[in-house]
Amino acid sequence: MNIINNWKIIILLCLTLGLAPFFPEPHIWGKLRWVYGGAIGMKFMDWFDLVLHGFPFVLFIRLLILKLKDLLNP
């Protein structure tokens, strides 16, 4: 089994790297609110941080789509 298709690894990445630091709010949540607010003042490092913390969720959504596709097309 490929590591990129392992549910356990992907969920662990989402809960650790994706949500870290946890307090006062998950980092990804703050970055998404910043982008939704117009991304005024965001620098390259902020965009890189958004990609870094968002990548586990991209993998998770990709895995969900692949599993749903397999279920709908047996």
PDB file with SEQRES, HELIX, SHEET and CRYST1 records, atoms N, CA, C and O in Angstrom:
SEQRES   1 A   74  MET ASN ILE ILE ASN ASN TRP LYS ILE ILE ILE LEU LEU          
SEQRES   2 A   74  CYS LEU THR LEU GLY LEU ALA PRO PHE PHE PRO GLU PRO          
SEQRES   3 A   74  HIS ILE TRP GLY LYS LEU ARG TRP VAL TYR GLY GLY ALA          
SEQRES   4 A   74  ILE GLY MET LYS PHE MET ASP TRP PHE ASP LEU VAL LEU          
SEQRES   5 A   74  HIS GLY PHE PRO PHE VAL LEU PHE ILE ARG LEU LEU ILE          
SEQRES   6 A   74  LEU LYS LEU LYS ASP LEU LEU ASN PRO                          
HELIX    1 AA1 ILE A    3  ASN A    5  5                                   3    
HELIX    2 AA2 TRP A    7  LEU A   13  1                                   7    
HELIX    3 AA3 CYS A   14  GLY A   18  3                                   5    
HELIX    4 AA4 HIS A   27  TYR A   36  1                                  10    
HELIX    5 AA5 PHE A   44  LEU A   72  1                                  29    
CRYST1    1.000    1.000    1.000  90.00  90.00  90.00 P 1           1          
ATOM      1  N   MET A   1       0.844  -1.188   0.000  1.00  0.00           N  
ATOM      2  CA  MET A   1       0.000   0.000   0.000  1.00  0.00           C  
ATOM      3  C   MET A   1       0.883   1.243   0.000  1.00  0.00           C  
ATOM      4  O   MET A   1       1.865   1.335   0.737  1.00  0.00           O  
ATOM      5  N   ASN A   2       0.513   2.172  -0.826  1.00  0.00           N  
ATOM      6  CA  ASN A   2       1.244   3.415  -0.950  1.00  0.00           C  
ATOM      7  C   ASN A   2       0.933   4.322   0.244  1.00  0.00           C  
ATOM      8  O   ASN A   2      -0.211   4.380   0.694  1.00  0.00           O  
ATOM      9  N   ILE A   3       1.932   5.023   0.752  1.00  0.00           N  
ATOM     10  CA  ILE A   3       1.737   5.880   1.929  1.00  0.00           C  
ATOM     11  C   ILE A   3       0.763   7.028   1.650  1.00  0.00           C  
ATOM     12  O   ILE A   3       0.085   7.500   2.563  1.00  0.00           O  
ATOM     13  N   ILE A   4       0.690   7.470   0.414  1.00  0.00           N  
ATOM     14  CA  ILE A   4      -0.201   8.585   0.068  1.00  0.00           C  
ATOM     15  C   ILE A   4      -1.664   8.142   0.034  1.00  0.00           C  
ATOM     16  O   ILE A   4      -2.559   8.986  -0.001  1.00  0.00           O  
ATOM     17  N   ASN A   5      -1.919   6.844   0.044  1.00  0.00           N  
ATOM     18  CA  ASN A   5      -3.279   6.311   0.053  1.00  0.00           C  
ATOM     19  C   ASN A   5      -3.634   5.649   1.376  1.00  0.00           C  
ATOM     20  O   ASN A   5      -4.627   4.926   1.459  1.00  0.00           O  
ATOM     21  N   ASN A   6      -2.844   5.883   2.400  1.00  0.00           N  
ATOM     22  CA  ASN A   6      -3.080   5.273   3.709  1.00  0.00           C  
ATOM     23  C   ASN A   6      -3.940   6.211   4.557  1.00  0.00           C  
ATOM     24  O   ASN A   6      -3.510   7.309   4.911  1.00  0.00           O  
ATOM     25  N   TRP A   7      -5.162   5.768   4.880  1.00  0.00           N  
ATOM     26  CA  TRP A   7      -6.103   6.582   5.650  1.00  0.00           C  
ATOM     27  C   TRP A   7      -5.516   7.027   6.980  1.00  0.00           C  
ATOM     28  O   TRP A   7      -5.654   8.185   7.375  1.00  0.00           O  
ATOM     29  N   LYS A   8      -4.854   6.093   7.671  1.00  0.00           N  
ATOM     30  CA  LYS A   8      -4.336   6.396   9.008  1.00  0.00           C  
ATOM     31  C   LYS A   8      -3.288   7.502   8.966  1.00  0.00           C  
ATOM     32  O   LYS A   8      -3.293   8.397   9.811  1.00  0.00           O  
ATOM     33  N   ILE A   9      -2.399   7.443   7.996  1.00  0.00           N  
ATOM     34  CA  ILE A   9      -1.350   8.454   7.866  1.00  0.00           C  
ATOM     35  C   ILE A   9      -1.960   9.808   7.505  1.00  0.00           C  
ATOM     36  O   ILE A   9      -1.574  10.832   8.069  1.00  0.00           O  
ATOM     37  N   ILE A  10      -2.901   9.819   6.576  1.00  0.00           N  
ATOM     38  CA  ILE A  10      -3.522  11.064   6.127  1.00  0.00           C  
ATOM     39  C   ILE A  10      -4.283  11.732   7.284  1.00  0.00           C  
ATOM     40  O   ILE A  10      -4.172  12.942   7.479  1.00  0.00           O  
ATOM     41  N   ILE A  11      -5.041  10.960   8.037  1.00  0.00           N  
ATOM     42  CA  ILE A  11      -5.784  11.519   9.168  1.00  0.00           C  
ATOM     43  C   ILE A  11      -4.823  12.028  10.240  1.00  0.00           C  
ATOM     44  O   ILE A  11      -5.063  13.080  10.833  1.00  0.00           O  
ATOM     45  N   LEU A  12      -3.746  11.299  10.492  1.00  0.00           N  
ATOM     46  CA  LEU A  12      -2.740  11.754  11.448  1.00  0.00           C  
ATOM     47  C   LEU A  12      -2.117  13.072  10.994  1.00  0.00           C  
ATOM     48  O   LEU A  12      -1.905  13.969  11.810  1.00  0.00           O  
ATOM     49  N   LEU A  13      -1.824  13.196   9.705  1.00  0.00           N  
ATOM     50  CA  LEU A  13      -1.274  14.452   9.175  1.00  0.00           C  
ATOM     51  C   LEU A  13      -2.269  15.606   9.324  1.00  0.00           C  
ATOM     52  O   LEU A  13      -1.884  16.723   9.669  1.00  0.00           O  
ATOM     53  N   CYS A  14      -3.538  15.332   9.066  1.00  0.00           N  
ATOM     54  CA  CYS A  14      -4.555  16.381   9.202  1.00  0.00           C  
ATOM     55  C   CYS A  14      -4.669  16.858  10.643  1.00  0.00           C  
ATOM     56  O   CYS A  14      -4.796  18.055  10.901  1.00  0.00           O  
ATOM     57  N   LEU A  15      -4.623  15.914  11.580  1.00  0.00           N  
ATOM     58  CA  LEU A  15      -4.793  16.273  12.988  1.00  0.00           C  
ATOM     59  C   LEU A  15      -3.551  16.907  13.593  1.00  0.00           C  
ATOM     60  O   LEU A  15      -3.661  17.638  14.578  1.00  0.00           O  
ATOM     61  N   THR A  16      -2.378  16.649  13.038  1.00  0.00           N  
ATOM     62  CA  THR A  16      -1.151  17.210  13.601  1.00  0.00           C  
ATOM     63  C   THR A  16      -0.693  18.413  12.785  1.00  0.00           C  
ATOM     64  O   THR A  16      -0.861  19.552  13.223  1.00  0.00           O  
ATOM     65  N   LEU A  17      -0.126  18.184  11.621  1.00  0.00           N  
ATOM     66  CA  LEU A  17       0.408  19.263  10.795  1.00  0.00           C  
ATOM     67  C   LEU A  17      -0.700  20.194  10.310  1.00  0.00           C  
ATOM     68  O   LEU A  17      -0.515  21.410  10.260  1.00  0.00           O  
ATOM     69  N   GLY A  18      -1.827  19.635   9.960  1.00  0.00           N  
ATOM     70  CA  GLY A  18      -2.916  20.453   9.427  1.00  0.00           C  
ATOM     71  C   GLY A  18      -3.504  21.421  10.432  1.00  0.00           C  
ATOM     72  O   GLY A  18      -3.879  22.536  10.068  1.00  0.00           O  
ATOM     73  N   LEU A  19      -3.591  21.020  11.690  1.00  0.00           N  
ATOM     74  CA  LEU A  19      -4.228  21.866  12.694  1.00  0.00           C  
ATOM     75  C   LEU A  19      -3.254  22.552  13.640  1.00  0.00           C  
ATOM     76  O   LEU A  19      -3.672  23.400  14.428  1.00  0.00           O  
ATOM     77  N   ALA A  20      -1.981  22.217  13.589  1.00  0.00           N  
ATOM     78  CA  ALA A  20      -1.009  22.792  14.521  1.00  0.00           C  
ATOM     79  C   ALA A  20      -0.752  24.245  14.193  1.00  0.00           C  
ATOM     80  O   ALA A  20      -0.844  24.594  13.017  1.00  0.00           O  
ATOM     81  N   PRO A  21      -0.444  25.108  15.114  1.00  0.00           N  
ATOM     82  CA  PRO A  21      -0.642  24.969  16.559  1.00  0.00           C  
ATOM     83  C   PRO A  21      -2.133  25.051  16.899  1.00  0.00           C  
ATOM     84  O   PRO A  21      -2.901  25.702  16.191  1.00  0.00           O  
ATOM     85  N   PHE A  22      -2.520  24.412  17.947  1.00  0.00           N  
ATOM     86  CA  PHE A  22      -3.933  24.251  18.279  1.00  0.00           C  
ATOM     87  C   PHE A  22      -4.533  25.459  19.013  1.00  0.00           C  
ATOM     88  O   PHE A  22      -5.733  25.713  18.908  1.00  0.00           O  
ATOM     89  N   PHE A  23      -3.709  26.196  19.747  1.00  0.00           N  
ATOM     90  CA  PHE A  23      -4.209  27.311  20.549  1.00  0.00           C  
ATOM     91  C   PHE A  23      -3.579  28.606  20.087  1.00  0.00           C  
ATOM     92  O   PHE A  23      -2.380  28.584  19.811  1.00  0.00           O  
ATOM     93  N   PRO A  24      -4.240  29.693  19.979  1.00  0.00           N  
ATOM     94  CA  PRO A  24      -5.633  29.939  20.364  1.00  0.00           C  
ATOM     95  C   PRO A  24      -6.631  29.424  19.328  1.00  0.00           C  
ATOM     96  O   PRO A  24      -7.809  29.255  19.644  1.00  0.00           O  
ATOM     97  N   GLU A  25      -6.182  29.175  18.100  1.00  0.00           N  
ATOM     98  CA  GLU A  25      -7.026  28.559  17.067  1.00  0.00           C  
ATOM     99  C   GLU A  25      -6.102  27.814  16.116  1.00  0.00           C  
ATOM    100  O   GLU A  25      -4.917  28.138  16.028  1.00  0.00           O  
ATOM    101  N   PRO A  26      -6.627  26.816  15.399  1.00  0.00           N  
ATOM    102  CA  PRO A  26      -5.776  26.129  14.410  1.00  0.00           C  
ATOM    103  C   PRO A  26      -5.212  27.107  13.385  1.00  0.00           C  
ATOM    104  O   PRO A  26      -5.912  28.000  12.910  1.00  0.00           O  
ATOM    105  N   HIS A  27      -3.963  26.928  13.060  1.00  0.00           N  
ATOM    106  CA  HIS A  27      -3.247  27.839  12.178  1.00  0.00           C  
ATOM    107  C   HIS A  27      -3.908  27.931  10.801  1.00  0.00           C  
ATOM    108  O   HIS A  27      -4.023  29.017  10.233  1.00  0.00           O  
ATOM    109  N   ILE A  28      -4.333  26.807  10.281  1.00  0.00           N  
ATOM    110  CA  ILE A  28      -4.961  26.785   8.955  1.00  0.00           C  
ATOM    111  C   ILE A  28      -6.245  27.619   8.962  1.00  0.00           C  
ATOM    112  O   ILE A  28      -6.561  28.280   7.973  1.00  0.00           O  
ATOM    113  N   TRP A  29      -6.974  27.589  10.058  1.00  0.00           N  
ATOM    114  CA  TRP A  29      -8.222  28.348  10.163  1.00  0.00           C  
ATOM    115  C   TRP A  29      -7.939  29.849  10.094  1.00  0.00           C  
ATOM    116  O   TRP A  29      -8.652  30.589   9.416  1.00  0.00           O  
ATOM    117  N   GLY A  30      -6.897  30.292  10.797  1.00  0.00           N  
ATOM    118  CA  GLY A  30      -6.523  31.699  10.758  1.00  0.00           C  
ATOM    119  C   GLY A  30      -6.090  32.144   9.368  1.00  0.00           C  
ATOM    120  O   GLY A  30      -6.437  33.239   8.925  1.00  0.00           O  
ATOM    121  N   LYS A  31      -5.330  31.290   8.679  1.00  0.00           N  
ATOM    122  CA  LYS A  31      -4.886  31.628   7.321  1.00  0.00           C  
ATOM    123  C   LYS A  31      -6.059  31.679   6.350  1.00  0.00           C  
ATOM    124  O   LYS A  31      -6.116  32.563   5.495  1.00  0.00           O  
ATOM    125  N   LEU A  32      -6.991  30.743   6.473  1.00  0.00           N  
ATOM    126  CA  LEU A  32      -8.165  30.742   5.597  1.00  0.00           C  
ATOM    127  C   LEU A  32      -9.037  31.977   5.826  1.00  0.00           C  
ATOM    128  O   LEU A  32      -9.573  32.546   4.876  1.00  0.00           O  
ATOM    129  N   ARG A  33      -9.179  32.388   7.088  1.00  0.00           N  
ATOM    130  CA  ARG A  33      -9.942  33.606   7.369  1.00  0.00           C  
ATOM    131  C   ARG A  33      -9.240  34.822   6.781  1.00  0.00           C  
ATOM    132  O   ARG A  33      -9.891  35.754   6.309  1.00  0.00           O  
ATOM    133  N   TRP A  34      -7.916  34.812   6.810  1.00  0.00           N  
ATOM    134  CA  TRP A  34      -7.137  35.911   6.259  1.00  0.00           C  
ATOM    135  C   TRP A  34      -7.343  36.003   4.739  1.00  0.00           C  
ATOM    136  O   TRP A  34      -7.531  37.091   4.195  1.00  0.00           O  
ATOM    137  N   VAL A  35      -7.306  34.853   4.069  1.00  0.00           N  
ATOM    138  CA  VAL A  35      -7.529  34.824   2.617  1.00  0.00           C  
ATOM    139  C   VAL A  35      -8.960  35.249   2.301  1.00  0.00           C  
ATOM    140  O   VAL A  35      -9.185  36.021   1.368  1.00  0.00           O  
ATOM    141  N   TYR A  36      -9.924  34.755   3.066  1.00  0.00           N  
ATOM    142  CA  TYR A  36     -11.321  35.113   2.846  1.00  0.00           C  
ATOM    143  C   TYR A  36     -11.550  36.606   3.039  1.00  0.00           C  
ATOM    144  O   TYR A  36     -12.423  37.195   2.402  1.00  0.00           O  
ATOM    145  N   GLY A  37     -10.767  37.211   3.916  1.00  0.00           N  
ATOM    146  CA  GLY A  37     -10.874  38.646   4.168  1.00  0.00           C  
ATOM    147  C   GLY A  37     -10.160  39.497   3.144  1.00  0.00           C  
ATOM    148  O   GLY A  37     -10.127  40.720   3.279  1.00  0.00           O  
ATOM    149  N   GLY A  38      -9.585  38.883   2.122  1.00  0.00           N  
ATOM    150  CA  GLY A  38      -8.942  39.647   1.066  1.00  0.00           C  
ATOM    151  C   GLY A  38      -7.442  39.444   0.972  1.00  0.00           C  
ATOM    152  O   GLY A  38      -6.807  39.935   0.038  1.00  0.00           O  
ATOM    153  N   ALA A  39      -6.872  38.732   1.922  1.00  0.00           N  
ATOM    154  CA  ALA A  39      -5.430  38.421   1.927  1.00  0.00           C  
ATOM    155  C   ALA A  39      -4.567  39.672   1.917  1.00  0.00           C  
ATOM    156  O   ALA A  39      -3.458  39.667   1.383  1.00  0.00           O  
ATOM    157  N   ILE A  40      -5.078  40.736   2.504  1.00  0.00           N  
ATOM    158  CA  ILE A  40      -4.328  41.993   2.546  1.00  0.00           C  
ATOM    159  C   ILE A  40      -3.153  41.836   3.507  1.00  0.00           C  
ATOM    160  O   ILE A  40      -3.330  41.484   4.674  1.00  0.00           O  
ATOM    161  N   GLY A  41      -1.971  42.099   3.005  1.00  0.00           N  
ATOM    162  CA  GLY A  41      -0.775  42.015   3.833  1.00  0.00           C  
ATOM    163  C   GLY A  41      -0.109  40.656   3.862  1.00  0.00           C  
ATOM    164  O   GLY A  41       0.909  40.486   4.534  1.00  0.00           O  
ATOM    165  N   MET A  42      -0.659  39.678   3.147  1.00  0.00           N  
ATOM    166  CA  MET A  42      -0.035  38.349   3.138  1.00  0.00           C  
ATOM    167  C   MET A  42       1.237  38.388   2.307  1.00  0.00           C  
ATOM    168  O   MET A  42       1.260  38.915   1.195  1.00  0.00           O  
ATOM    169  N   LYS A  43       2.274  37.827   2.864  1.00  0.00           N  
ATOM    170  CA  LYS A  43       3.563  37.740   2.183  1.00  0.00           C  
ATOM    171  C   LYS A  43       3.776  36.300   1.710  1.00  0.00           C  
ATOM    172  O   LYS A  43       2.955  35.421   1.969  1.00  0.00           O  
ATOM    173  N   PHE A  44       4.892  36.076   1.014  1.00  0.00           N  
ATOM    174  CA  PHE A  44       5.184  34.744   0.490  1.00  0.00           C  
ATOM    175  C   PHE A  44       5.186  33.696   1.595  1.00  0.00           C  
ATOM    176  O   PHE A  44       4.661  32.599   1.404  1.00  0.00           O  
ATOM    177  N   MET A  45       5.763  34.012   2.738  1.00  0.00           N  
ATOM    178  CA  MET A  45       5.836  33.050   3.839  1.00  0.00           C  
ATOM    179  C   MET A  45       4.443  32.659   4.330  1.00  0.00           C  
ATOM    180  O   MET A  45       4.220  31.508   4.703  1.00  0.00           O  
ATOM    181  N   ASP A  46       3.513  33.600   4.332  1.00  0.00           N  
ATOM    182  CA  ASP A  46       2.141  33.299   4.748  1.00  0.00           C  
ATOM    183  C   ASP A  46       1.460  32.355   3.758  1.00  0.00           C  
ATOM    184  O   ASP A  46       0.749  31.433   4.159  1.00  0.00           O  
ATOM    185  N   TRP A  47       1.682  32.590   2.462  1.00  0.00           N  
ATOM    186  CA  TRP A  47       1.110  31.697   1.451  1.00  0.00           C  
ATOM    187  C   TRP A  47       1.727  30.305   1.553  1.00  0.00           C  
ATOM    188  O   TRP A  47       1.023  29.300   1.452  1.00  0.00           O  
ATOM    189  N   PHE A  48       3.044  30.249   1.754  1.00  0.00           N  
ATOM    190  CA  PHE A  48       3.715  28.961   1.911  1.00  0.00           C  
ATOM    191  C   PHE A  48       3.180  28.229   3.138  1.00  0.00           C  
ATOM    192  O   PHE A  48       2.984  27.014   3.108  1.00  0.00           O  
ATOM    193  N   ASP A  49       2.947  28.964   4.203  1.00  0.00           N  
ATOM    194  CA  ASP A  49       2.398  28.391   5.427  1.00  0.00           C  
ATOM    195  C   ASP A  49       0.998  27.828   5.186  1.00  0.00           C  
ATOM    196  O   ASP A  49       0.655  26.762   5.696  1.00  0.00           O  
ATOM    197  N   LEU A  50       0.197  28.549   4.410  1.00  0.00           N  
ATOM    198  CA  LEU A  50      -1.144  28.071   4.073  1.00  0.00           C  
ATOM    199  C   LEU A  50      -1.072  26.759   3.286  1.00  0.00           C  
ATOM    200  O   LEU A  50      -1.824  25.823   3.557  1.00  0.00           O  
ATOM    201  N   VAL A  51      -0.169  26.701   2.317  1.00  0.00           N  
ATOM    202  CA  VAL A  51      -0.002  25.477   1.518  1.00  0.00           C  
ATOM    203  C   VAL A  51       0.498  24.333   2.400  1.00  0.00           C  
ATOM    204  O   VAL A  51       0.010  23.208   2.291  1.00  0.00           O  
ATOM    205  N   LEU A  52       1.460  24.613   3.263  1.00  0.00           N  
ATOM    206  CA  LEU A  52       2.020  23.579   4.126  1.00  0.00           C  
ATOM    207  C   LEU A  52       0.966  22.987   5.056  1.00  0.00           C  
ATOM    208  O   LEU A  52       0.862  21.768   5.185  1.00  0.00           O  
ATOM    209  N   HIS A  53       0.186  23.851   5.705  1.00  0.00           N  
ATOM    210  CA  HIS A  53      -0.827  23.363   6.638  1.00  0.00           C  
ATOM    211  C   HIS A  53      -2.062  22.822   5.922  1.00  0.00           C  
ATOM    212  O   HIS A  53      -2.810  22.032   6.500  1.00  0.00           O  
ATOM    213  N   GLY A  54      -2.287  23.233   4.678  1.00  0.00           N  
ATOM    214  CA  GLY A  54      -3.450  22.775   3.940  1.00  0.00           C  
ATOM    215  C   GLY A  54      -3.240  21.491   3.156  1.00  0.00           C  
ATOM    216  O   GLY A  54      -4.207  20.820   2.794  1.00  0.00           O  
ATOM    217  N   PHE A  55      -1.986  21.143   2.891  1.00  0.00           N  
ATOM    218  CA  PHE A  55      -1.698  19.961   2.069  1.00  0.00           C  
ATOM    219  C   PHE A  55      -2.278  18.661   2.618  1.00  0.00           C  
ATOM    220  O   PHE A  55      -2.791  17.867   1.830  1.00  0.00           O  
ATOM    221  N   PRO A  56      -2.227  18.393   3.940  1.00  0.00           N  
ATOM    222  CA  PRO A  56      -2.853  17.163   4.432  1.00  0.00           C  
ATOM    223  C   PRO A  56      -4.348  17.089   4.125  1.00  0.00           C  
ATOM    224  O   PRO A  56      -4.876  16.009   3.861  1.00  0.00           O  
ATOM    225  N   PHE A  57      -5.026  18.229   4.159  1.00  0.00           N  
ATOM    226  CA  PHE A  57      -6.457  18.233   3.853  1.00  0.00           C  
ATOM    227  C   PHE A  57      -6.707  17.999   2.369  1.00  0.00           C  
ATOM    228  O   PHE A  57      -7.713  17.396   1.995  1.00  0.00           O  
ATOM    229  N   VAL A  58      -5.802  18.472   1.527  1.00  0.00           N  
ATOM    230  CA  VAL A  58      -5.891  18.195   0.088  1.00  0.00           C  
ATOM    231  C   VAL A  58      -5.746  16.691  -0.147  1.00  0.00           C  
ATOM    232  O   VAL A  58      -6.490  16.109  -0.937  1.00  0.00           O  
ATOM    233  N   LEU A  59      -4.790  16.065   0.537  1.00  0.00           N  
ATOM    234  CA  LEU A  59      -4.623  14.610   0.419  1.00  0.00           C  
ATOM    235  C   LEU A  59      -5.866  13.874   0.902  1.00  0.00           C  
ATOM    236  O   LEU A  59      -6.276  12.883   0.297  1.00  0.00           O  
ATOM    237  N   PHE A  60      -6.468  14.356   1.993  1.00  0.00           N  
ATOM    238  CA  PHE A  60      -7.668  13.732   2.546  1.00  0.00           C  
ATOM    239  C   PHE A  60      -8.833  13.828   1.564  1.00  0.00           C  
ATOM    240  O   PHE A  60      -9.541  12.845   1.344  1.00  0.00           O  
ATOM    241  N   ILE A  61      -9.033  14.994   0.977  1.00  0.00           N  
ATOM    242  CA  ILE A  61     -10.122  15.179   0.006  1.00  0.00           C  
ATOM    243  C   ILE A  61      -9.874  14.324  -1.226  1.00  0.00           C  
ATOM    244  O   ILE A  61     -10.808  13.739  -1.775  1.00  0.00           O  
ATOM    245  N   ARG A  62      -8.623  14.246  -1.665  1.00  0.00           N  
ATOM    246  CA  ARG A  62      -8.259  13.396  -2.802  1.00  0.00           C  
ATOM    247  C   ARG A  62      -8.593  11.935  -2.513  1.00  0.00           C  
ATOM    248  O   ARG A  62      -9.135  11.234  -3.368  1.00  0.00           O  
ATOM    249  N   LEU A  63      -8.272  11.487  -1.319  1.00  0.00           N  
ATOM    250  CA  LEU A  63      -8.545  10.099  -0.946  1.00  0.00           C  
ATOM    251  C   LEU A  63     -10.048   9.842  -0.869  1.00  0.00           C  
ATOM    252  O   LEU A  63     -10.516   8.778  -1.275  1.00  0.00           O  
ATOM    253  N   LEU A  64     -10.803  10.803  -0.355  1.00  0.00           N  
ATOM    254  CA  LEU A  64     -12.260  10.665  -0.321  1.00  0.00           C  
ATOM    255  C   LEU A  64     -12.840  10.545  -1.728  1.00  0.00           C  
ATOM    256  O   LEU A  64     -13.700   9.700  -1.978  1.00  0.00           O  
ATOM    257  N   ILE A  65     -12.376  11.377  -2.634  1.00  0.00           N  
ATOM    258  CA  ILE A  65     -12.863  11.337  -4.015  1.00  0.00           C  
ATOM    259  C   ILE A  65     -12.540   9.995  -4.659  1.00  0.00           C  
ATOM    260  O   ILE A  65     -13.383   9.415  -5.343  1.00  0.00           O  
ATOM    261  N   LEU A  66     -11.330   9.501  -4.444  1.00  0.00           N  
ATOM    262  CA  LEU A  66     -10.959   8.205  -5.016  1.00  0.00           C  
ATOM    263  C   LEU A  66     -11.804   7.070  -4.469  1.00  0.00           C  
ATOM    264  O   LEU A  66     -12.207   6.179  -5.217  1.00  0.00           O  
ATOM    265  N   LYS A  67     -12.077   7.094  -3.165  1.00  0.00           N  
ATOM    266  CA  LYS A  67     -12.887   6.040  -2.554  1.00  0.00           C  
ATOM    267  C   LYS A  67     -14.346   6.120  -3.027  1.00  0.00           C  
ATOM    268  O   LYS A  67     -14.975   5.092  -3.277  1.00  0.00           O  
ATOM    269  N   LEU A  68     -14.882   7.343  -3.149  1.00  0.00           N  
ATOM    270  CA  LEU A  68     -16.246   7.491  -3.655  1.00  0.00           C  
ATOM    271  C   LEU A  68     -16.355   7.052  -5.101  1.00  0.00           C  
ATOM    272  O   LEU A  68     -17.351   6.457  -5.512  1.00  0.00           O  
ATOM    273  N   LYS A  69     -15.315   7.354  -5.871  1.00  0.00           N  
ATOM    274  CA  LYS A  69     -15.308   6.920  -7.272  1.00  0.00           C  
ATOM    275  C   LYS A  69     -15.311   5.397  -7.382  1.00  0.00           C  
ATOM    276  O   LYS A  69     -15.990   4.829  -8.237  1.00  0.00           O  
ATOM    277  N   ASP A  70     -14.544   4.743  -6.507  1.00  0.00           N  
ATOM    278  CA  ASP A  70     -14.519   3.274  -6.487  1.00  0.00           C  
ATOM    279  C   ASP A  70     -15.860   2.696  -6.073  1.00  0.00           C  
ATOM    280  O   ASP A  70     -16.277   1.662  -6.595  1.00  0.00           O  
ATOM    281  N   LEU A  71     -16.538   3.353  -5.140  1.00  0.00           N  
ATOM    282  CA  LEU A  71     -17.845   2.863  -4.684  1.00  0.00           C  
ATOM    283  C   LEU A  71     -18.914   3.016  -5.763  1.00  0.00           C  
ATOM    284  O   LEU A  71     -19.776   2.151  -5.917  1.00  0.00           O  
ATOM    285  N   LEU A  72     -18.854   4.109  -6.501  1.00  0.00           N  
ATOM    286  CA  LEU A  72     -19.886   4.367  -7.515  1.00  0.00           C  
ATOM    287  C   LEU A  72     -19.650   3.601  -8.814  1.00  0.00           C  
ATOM    288  O   LEU A  72     -20.594   3.348  -9.563  1.00  0.00           O  
ATOM    289  N   ASN A  73     -18.394   3.230  -9.087  1.00  0.00           N  
ATOM    290  CA  ASN A  73     -18.061   2.497 -10.309  1.00  0.00           C  
ATOM    291  C   ASN A  73     -17.381   1.180  -9.933  1.00  0.00           C  
ATOM    292  O   ASN A  73     -16.153   1.087  -9.944  1.00  0.00           O  
ATOM    293  N   PRO A  74     -18.175   0.169  -9.604  1.00  0.00           N  
ATOM    294  CA  PRO A  74     -17.568  -1.110  -9.180  1.00  0.00           C  
ATOM    295  C   PRO A  74     -16.923  -1.882 -10.288  1.00  0.00           C  
ATOM    296  O   PRO A  74     -16.384  -2.964 -10.054  1.00  0.00           O  
TER     297      PRO A  74                                                      
END                                                                             
